């Protein structure tokens, strides 16, 4: 496993803070109707991504996830300005403004979405891993899902084949406590989601998802196992989201006291405390990071605001291979 050093914590703090502020900005412009449709924010779950990126080899490993997917591609190397532009529906976005919030994608950076169908990415993650094994590539795919997706039949079908074929994939459920507005306790007869993998003889365990070191440690073990050809693992990464399921969520299913109690475990504050206690940086040096993050978020917003909308014909270019398809209105 890569060492966790002073620079690791400083990078974690800056990246996690940027992801948080990036999404806070999205929430703000969403209210102003500059971002439309659904918007699912990652606030509170940043330690999961930070730990995962530390365990990954970004030159060859892959990631696929559900629709809470704005900051993952940024962590994988996608230009955050392009991600912001995609949210705005602009031509400079990652998918020319046609994918939107739930479908960020970058083959170049080995980030394969962004999927709006609950659980739809689970078999796709196994498919990516199958390709790596077939072509004898030394790569591992991290397949993320929410706790609600673990109740889908596609998970069980995928678990069966992944273990049977010993695919180099790690399945990670980001258990933030609620599937939309339904608590984990109300979705099954037990709340220990990690135990689902045991029925397939798959190494499975719970992980503290509020501390990036814990995520990095457990993912490193699972990824090395997959890389050696020993097959998949299943991790239940226990985290919490501070905002609603989406921007339209009134959050009647939980109390403000519950959220405030969970905010005491904020992963960004945790990393900042480690930095200060170990004297990795002073408060003044942290303020410099805060200023740098604020500036980058502003640059992303400016880029998205000033970018043009895609030409309407671009929509058809992405649908039909035949250029003279008879039902395309060529004069729009």
KEMAR-768199 format. One record per residue (C-alpha): x, y, z; residue in one letter. Coordinates in Angstrom, 2 decimals. Example, Ala and Ser with C-alpha at 12.3 -4.5 7.8 and 13.67 -1.06 7.14 Angstrom:
// residues 2
+---------+---------+---------+---+
:      px :      py :      pz : r :
+---------+---------+---------+---+
:   12.30 :   -4.50 :    7.80 : A :
:   13.67 :   -1.06 :    7.14 : S :
+---------+---------+---------+---+
***
This chain:
// residues 332
+---------+---------+---------+---+
:      px :      py :      pz : r :
+---------+---------+---------+---+
:    0.00 :    0.00 :    0.00 : X :
:    1.20 :    3.52 :   -0.77 : X :
:    2.37 :    5.30 :    2.35 : X :
:    0.06 :    7.81 :    3.99 : X :
:    2.27 :   10.84 :    4.56 : X :
:    2.05 :   14.51 :    5.41 : X :
:    1.45 :   15.29 :    1.74 : X :
:   -1.30 :   12.67 :    1.60 : X :
:   -3.25 :   14.46 :    4.32 : X :
:   -2.67 :   17.86 :    2.76 : X :
:   -3.85 :   16.56 :   -0.61 : X :
:   -6.84 :   14.89 :    1.02 : X :
:   -7.83 :   18.11 :    2.74 : X :
:   -7.53 :   20.25 :   -0.38 : X :
:   -9.30 :   17.74 :   -2.63 : X :
:  -12.10 :   16.93 :   -0.21 : X :
:  -12.69 :   20.61 :    0.52 : X :
:  -12.76 :   21.39 :   -3.19 : X :
:  -15.28 :   18.60 :   -3.84 : X :
:  -17.49 :   19.93 :   -1.04 : X :
:  -17.33 :   23.55 :   -2.21 : X :
:  -17.77 :   22.51 :   -5.85 : X :
:  -21.03 :   20.79 :   -4.94 : X :
:  -22.13 :   23.62 :   -2.67 : X :
:  -21.77 :   25.89 :   -5.69 : X :
:  -23.85 :   23.47 :   -7.77 : X :
:  -26.59 :   23.60 :   -5.13 : X :
:  -26.51 :   27.40 :   -5.28 : X :
:  -26.77 :   27.66 :   -9.06 : X :
:  -29.40 :   24.90 :   -9.10 : X :
:  -31.66 :   27.12 :   -6.99 : X :
:  -31.06 :   29.83 :   -9.60 : X :
:  -32.14 :   27.31 :  -12.29 : X :
:  -28.78 :   27.35 :  -14.05 : X :
:  -28.52 :   23.60 :  -13.46 : X :
:  -31.69 :   21.65 :  -14.21 : X :
:  -33.11 :   18.19 :  -13.67 : X :
:  -32.02 :   15.99 :  -10.79 : X :
:  -29.00 :   16.88 :   -8.69 : X :
:  -27.57 :   14.38 :   -6.20 : X :
:  -24.79 :   15.79 :   -4.01 : X :
:  -21.92 :   13.97 :   -2.30 : X :
:  -21.55 :   16.13 :    0.84 : X :
:  -20.34 :   13.98 :    3.73 : X :
:  -19.08 :   11.07 :    1.65 : X :
:  -15.80 :   12.62 :    0.48 : X :
:  -13.58 :   10.32 :    2.57 : X :
:  -14.79 :    7.35 :    0.51 : X :
:  -13.47 :    8.83 :   -2.72 : X :
:  -10.28 :   10.18 :   -1.11 : X :
:   -9.40 :    6.77 :    0.31 : X :
:  -10.30 :    4.98 :   -2.91 : X :
:   -8.09 :    7.20 :   -5.05 : X :
:   -5.16 :    6.58 :   -2.68 : X :
:   -5.56 :    2.82 :   -3.12 : X :
:   -5.94 :    2.97 :   -6.90 : X :
:   -3.36 :    3.06 :   -9.65 : X :
:   -4.87 :    5.86 :  -11.72 : X :
:   -2.81 :    4.85 :  -14.75 : X :
:   -4.70 :    1.58 :  -15.17 : X :
:   -7.52 :    1.04 :  -12.66 : X :
:  -11.13 :    1.93 :  -13.45 : X :
:  -14.13 :    3.29 :  -11.61 : X :
:  -17.86 :    3.11 :  -12.23 : X :
:  -20.64 :    4.40 :  -10.00 : X :
:  -24.28 :    5.51 :   -9.82 : X :
:  -25.74 :    8.99 :  -10.30 : X :
:  -24.09 :   10.73 :   -7.32 : X :
:  -21.09 :   11.13 :   -9.59 : X :
:  -19.84 :   14.70 :   -9.99 : X :
:  -16.63 :   14.65 :   -7.94 : X :
:  -15.42 :   11.13 :   -8.76 : X :
:  -14.33 :   12.03 :  -12.31 : X :
:  -12.57 :   15.11 :  -10.94 : X :
:  -10.63 :   12.84 :   -8.59 : X :
:   -9.78 :   10.59 :  -11.55 : X :
:   -8.29 :   13.54 :  -13.44 : X :
:  -11.15 :   15.11 :  -15.41 : X :
:  -10.98 :   18.91 :  -15.66 : X :
:  -13.48 :   20.23 :  -13.06 : X :
:  -14.36 :   23.11 :  -15.38 : X :
:  -15.69 :   20.61 :  -17.90 : X :
:  -17.67 :   18.82 :  -15.21 : X :
:  -19.26 :   22.11 :  -14.12 : X :
:  -20.02 :   22.96 :  -17.76 : X :
:  -21.69 :   19.59 :  -18.23 : X :
:  -23.93 :   20.34 :  -15.27 : X :
:  -24.93 :   23.59 :  -16.96 : X :
:  -25.69 :   21.72 :  -20.20 : X :
:  -22.94 :   23.57 :  -22.07 : X :
:  -21.05 :   22.47 :  -25.18 : X :
:  -17.72 :   22.49 :  -23.31 : X :
:  -18.97 :   19.83 :  -20.88 : X :
:  -17.68 :   16.27 :  -20.63 : X :
:  -20.49 :   15.05 :  -22.90 : X :
:  -21.07 :   18.31 :  -24.80 : X :
:  -23.84 :   19.17 :  -22.35 : X :
:  -25.97 :   16.17 :  -23.32 : X :
:  -25.26 :   13.93 :  -20.33 : X :
:  -25.99 :   16.22 :  -17.44 : X :
:  -25.77 :   15.53 :  -13.74 : X :
:  -26.30 :   11.78 :  -13.68 : X :
:  -24.14 :   10.77 :  -16.64 : X :
:  -20.63 :   12.18 :  -16.27 : X :
:  -18.20 :    9.97 :  -18.22 : X :
:  -14.56 :    9.91 :  -19.29 : X :
:  -13.06 :    6.90 :  -21.02 : X :
:   -9.74 :    8.76 :  -21.18 : X :
:   -9.56 :    8.91 :  -17.39 : X :
:  -11.07 :    5.44 :  -16.92 : X :
:  -14.25 :    6.76 :  -15.32 : X :
:  -17.23 :    4.91 :  -16.78 : X :
:  -20.16 :    6.82 :  -15.29 : X :
:  -22.54 :    8.02 :  -13.91 : X :
:  -25.68 :    5.77 :  -14.31 : X :
:  -29.26 :    6.80 :  -13.68 : X :
:  -30.68 :    3.26 :  -13.44 : X :
:  -30.44 :    2.02 :   -9.85 : X :
:  -28.00 :   -0.89 :   -9.84 : X :
:  -27.45 :   -0.66 :  -13.59 : X :
:  -23.72 :   -0.05 :  -13.16 : X :
:  -23.12 :   -3.23 :  -11.12 : X :
:  -23.03 :   -5.72 :  -14.04 : X :
:  -21.23 :   -3.12 :  -16.17 : X :
:  -18.45 :   -2.95 :  -13.57 : X :
:  -18.09 :   -6.72 :  -13.76 : X :
:  -18.00 :   -6.42 :  -17.55 : X :
:  -15.09 :   -3.99 :  -17.40 : X :
:  -13.28 :   -6.42 :  -15.10 : X :
:  -14.07 :   -9.31 :  -17.45 : X :
:  -12.42 :   -7.40 :  -20.30 : X :
:   -9.32 :   -6.81 :  -18.19 : X :
:   -9.06 :  -10.49 :  -17.37 : X :
:   -9.75 :  -11.53 :  -20.97 : X :
:   -7.02 :   -9.26 :  -22.33 : X :
:   -4.70 :  -10.09 :  -19.41 : X :
:   -4.50 :   -6.48 :  -18.22 : X :
:   -3.22 :   -5.79 :  -14.72 : X :
:   -6.15 :   -3.56 :  -13.78 : X :
:   -8.90 :   -3.55 :  -11.16 : X :
:  -12.36 :   -2.00 :  -11.44 : X :
:  -14.00 :   -0.34 :   -8.45 : X :
:  -17.76 :   -0.67 :   -8.76 : X :
:  -19.62 :    1.70 :   -6.44 : X :
:  -23.31 :    1.61 :   -5.60 : X :
:  -25.72 :    3.00 :   -3.03 : X :
:  -27.32 :    0.93 :   -0.30 : X :
:  -30.63 :    0.92 :   -2.20 : X :
:  -28.99 :   -0.78 :   -5.20 : X :
:  -27.99 :   -3.78 :   -3.07 : X :
:  -31.65 :   -4.87 :   -3.15 : X :
:  -31.60 :   -5.24 :   -6.94 : X :
:  -31.47 :   -8.63 :   -8.61 : X :
:  -28.63 :   -7.46 :  -10.86 : X :
:  -26.33 :   -7.41 :   -7.83 : X :
:  -26.86 :  -11.10 :   -7.08 : X :
:  -26.51 :  -12.18 :  -10.69 : X :
:  -23.29 :  -10.17 :  -10.95 : X :
:  -21.89 :  -11.50 :   -7.67 : X :
:  -22.44 :  -15.05 :   -8.87 : X :
:  -20.56 :  -14.61 :  -12.15 : X :
:  -17.83 :  -12.40 :  -10.67 : X :
:  -16.91 :  -15.01 :   -8.09 : X :
:  -17.32 :  -17.90 :  -10.53 : X :
:  -14.93 :  -16.26 :  -13.01 : X :
:  -12.69 :  -14.64 :  -10.36 : X :
:  -13.02 :  -11.22 :  -11.94 : X :
:  -10.67 :   -8.38 :  -10.85 : X :
:  -13.42 :   -6.18 :   -9.41 : X :
:  -14.15 :   -4.70 :   -5.99 : X :
:  -17.79 :   -4.01 :   -5.24 : X :
:  -18.26 :   -1.07 :   -2.86 : X :
:  -21.59 :   -0.04 :   -1.40 : X :
:  -21.57 :    3.52 :   -0.08 : X :
:  -24.06 :    2.98 :    2.72 : X :
:  -25.19 :    6.47 :    3.66 : X :
:  -28.12 :    5.13 :    5.65 : X :
:  -30.97 :    5.86 :    3.26 : X :
:  -32.15 :    4.65 :   -0.14 : X :
:  -33.77 :    7.91 :   -1.20 : X :
:  -35.90 :    8.30 :    1.94 : X :
:  -36.04 :    4.69 :    3.09 : X :
:  -33.69 :    3.67 :    5.89 : X :
:  -31.55 :    0.56 :    5.50 : X :
:  -33.42 :   -1.06 :    8.40 : X :
:  -36.67 :   -0.88 :    6.41 : X :
:  -35.33 :   -2.46 :    3.20 : X :
:  -34.33 :   -5.91 :    4.44 : X :
:  -34.51 :   -8.25 :    7.43 : X :
:  -30.95 :   -7.30 :    8.41 : X :
:  -28.92 :   -4.10 :    8.10 : X :
:  -25.47 :   -5.71 :    7.73 : X :
:  -25.23 :   -5.21 :    3.98 : X :
:  -21.68 :   -6.63 :    3.72 : X :
:  -23.03 :  -10.07 :    4.63 : X :
:  -24.69 :  -10.30 :    1.20 : X :
:  -21.31 :  -11.21 :   -0.27 : X :
:  -20.79 :  -14.15 :    2.07 : X :
:  -23.42 :  -16.22 :    0.28 : X :
:  -21.14 :  -16.18 :   -2.78 : X :
:  -18.01 :  -17.06 :   -0.82 : X :
:  -16.77 :  -13.53 :   -1.50 : X :
:  -14.49 :  -11.80 :    1.04 : X :
:  -16.74 :   -9.13 :    2.55 : X :
:  -16.47 :   -6.67 :    5.40 : X :
:  -17.73 :   -3.33 :    6.77 : X :
:  -15.51 :   -0.24 :    6.52 : X :
:  -15.52 :    3.11 :    8.33 : X :
:  -16.28 :    5.47 :    5.45 : X :
:  -15.74 :    8.68 :    7.44 : X :
:  -11.96 :    8.23 :    7.60 : X :
:   -9.99 :    8.08 :    4.33 : X :
:   -7.21 :    6.00 :    5.89 : X :
:   -9.66 :    3.20 :    6.70 : X :
:  -11.09 :    3.23 :    3.20 : X :
:   -7.62 :    3.22 :    1.63 : X :
:   -6.45 :    0.35 :    3.83 : X :
:   -9.39 :   -1.97 :    3.13 : X :
:   -9.57 :   -1.13 :   -0.56 : X :
:   -5.86 :   -1.77 :   -0.94 : X :
:   -6.29 :   -5.29 :    0.49 : X :
:   -9.25 :   -6.01 :   -1.79 : X :
:   -7.57 :   -4.58 :   -4.88 : X :
:   -4.36 :   -6.49 :   -4.36 : X :
:   -6.37 :   -9.68 :   -4.00 : X :
:   -8.16 :   -8.94 :   -7.27 : X :
:   -4.90 :   -8.03 :   -9.01 : X :
:   -3.39 :  -11.39 :   -8.06 : X :
:   -6.27 :  -13.22 :   -9.69 : X :
:   -8.05 :  -14.27 :   -6.49 : X :
:  -11.34 :  -12.69 :   -7.47 : X :
:  -13.72 :  -10.00 :   -6.21 : X :
:  -14.43 :   -8.57 :   -2.77 : X :
:  -17.42 :   -6.73 :   -1.35 : X :
:  -17.04 :   -3.77 :    1.01 : X :
:  -19.83 :   -2.00 :    2.85 : X :
:  -18.39 :    1.49 :    3.29 : X :
:  -20.44 :    3.16 :    5.99 : X :
:  -20.80 :    6.88 :    5.42 : X :
:  -23.45 :    9.61 :    5.64 : X :
:  -24.82 :   12.29 :    3.35 : X :
:  -25.44 :   15.72 :    4.83 : X :
:  -27.79 :   16.88 :    2.10 : X :
:  -30.97 :   15.23 :    0.84 : X :
:  -31.07 :   12.40 :   -1.65 : X :
:  -31.47 :   15.06 :   -4.32 : X :
:  -32.17 :   18.78 :   -4.30 : X :
:  -35.93 :   18.08 :   -4.30 : X :
:  -35.72 :   15.98 :   -1.12 : X :
:  -37.58 :   17.52 :    1.86 : X :
:  -35.87 :   15.00 :    4.20 : X :
:  -38.92 :   14.24 :    6.32 : X :
:  -37.52 :   10.79 :    7.07 : X :
:  -34.77 :   12.05 :    9.40 : X :
:  -34.39 :   14.69 :   12.06 : X :
:  -32.16 :   17.76 :   12.09 : X :
:  -30.67 :   16.44 :   15.34 : X :
:  -29.56 :   13.26 :   13.55 : X :
:  -27.85 :   15.22 :   10.79 : X :
:  -26.15 :   17.57 :   13.27 : X :
:  -24.86 :   14.62 :   15.27 : X :
:  -23.41 :   13.04 :   12.13 : X :
:  -21.80 :   16.34 :   11.15 : X :
:  -19.56 :   15.99 :   14.20 : X :
:  -17.87 :   13.22 :   12.19 : X :
:  -17.37 :   15.40 :    9.10 : X :
:  -14.45 :   13.78 :    7.21 : X :
:  -13.06 :   17.16 :    6.13 : X :
:  -12.90 :   18.40 :    9.72 : X :
:  -11.35 :   15.08 :   10.71 : X :
:   -8.53 :   15.40 :    8.16 : X :
:   -7.98 :   19.03 :    9.14 : X :
:   -7.67 :   18.01 :   12.81 : X :
:   -5.07 :   15.37 :   11.92 : X :
:   -3.08 :   17.97 :    9.98 : X :
:   -3.11 :   20.42 :   12.90 : X :
:   -2.41 :   17.82 :   15.61 : X :
:    0.54 :   16.39 :   13.69 : X :
:    1.74 :   19.88 :   12.76 : X :
:    1.65 :   19.11 :    9.05 : X :
:    0.46 :   22.68 :    8.47 : X :
:   -0.42 :   25.80 :   10.42 : X :
:   -3.79 :   27.52 :   10.43 : X :
:   -2.33 :   30.18 :    8.13 : X :
:   -1.18 :   27.54 :    5.66 : X :
:   -4.63 :   25.94 :    5.76 : X :
:   -6.18 :   29.33 :    4.99 : X :
:   -3.99 :   29.46 :    1.87 : X :
:   -5.47 :   26.12 :    0.78 : X :
:   -8.98 :   27.40 :    1.52 : X :
:   -8.37 :   30.46 :   -0.65 : X :
:   -6.98 :   28.33 :   -3.48 : X :
:  -10.06 :   26.10 :   -3.36 : X :
:  -12.42 :   29.08 :   -3.40 : X :
:  -10.60 :   30.52 :   -6.42 : X :
:  -10.80 :   27.25 :   -8.38 : X :
:  -14.53 :   26.91 :   -7.70 : X :
:  -15.03 :   30.46 :   -9.00 : X :
:  -13.02 :   29.62 :  -12.13 : X :
:  -15.22 :   26.57 :  -12.76 : X :
:  -18.37 :   28.64 :  -12.38 : X :
:  -17.05 :   31.36 :  -14.71 : X :
:  -16.07 :   28.79 :  -17.34 : X :
:  -19.52 :   27.19 :  -17.23 : X :
:  -21.34 :   30.52 :  -17.28 : X :
:  -19.40 :   31.79 :  -20.30 : X :
:  -19.49 :   28.57 :  -22.33 : X :
:  -21.99 :   28.29 :  -25.18 : X :
:  -24.90 :   25.88 :  -25.33 : X :
:  -24.49 :   23.04 :  -27.85 : X :
:  -26.01 :   23.40 :  -31.29 : X :
:  -29.32 :   21.57 :  -31.42 : X :
:  -28.08 :   19.30 :  -34.23 : X :
:  -25.45 :   17.84 :  -31.90 : X :
:  -28.24 :   15.87 :  -30.24 : X :
:  -28.88 :   14.00 :  -33.47 : X :
:  -25.17 :   13.44 :  -34.10 : X :
:  -25.06 :   11.36 :  -30.93 : X :
:  -28.09 :    9.22 :  -31.81 : X :
:  -28.00 :    8.26 :  -35.48 : X :
:  -25.03 :    6.79 :  -37.33 : X :
:  -26.62 :    7.34 :  -40.75 : X :
:  -26.13 :   11.02 :  -41.52 : X :
:  -29.07 :   11.28 :  -43.93 : X :
:  -31.47 :    9.41 :  -41.64 : X :
:  -34.92 :   10.41 :  -43.02 : X :
:  -36.50 :   11.51 :  -39.75 : X :
:  -33.83 :   14.07 :  -38.82 : X :
:  -35.09 :   17.63 :  -39.40 : X :
:  -32.00 :   19.03 :  -41.12 : X :
:  -33.19 :   22.61 :  -41.12 : X :
:  -33.73 :   23.49 :  -37.50 : X :
+---------+---------+---------+---+
***
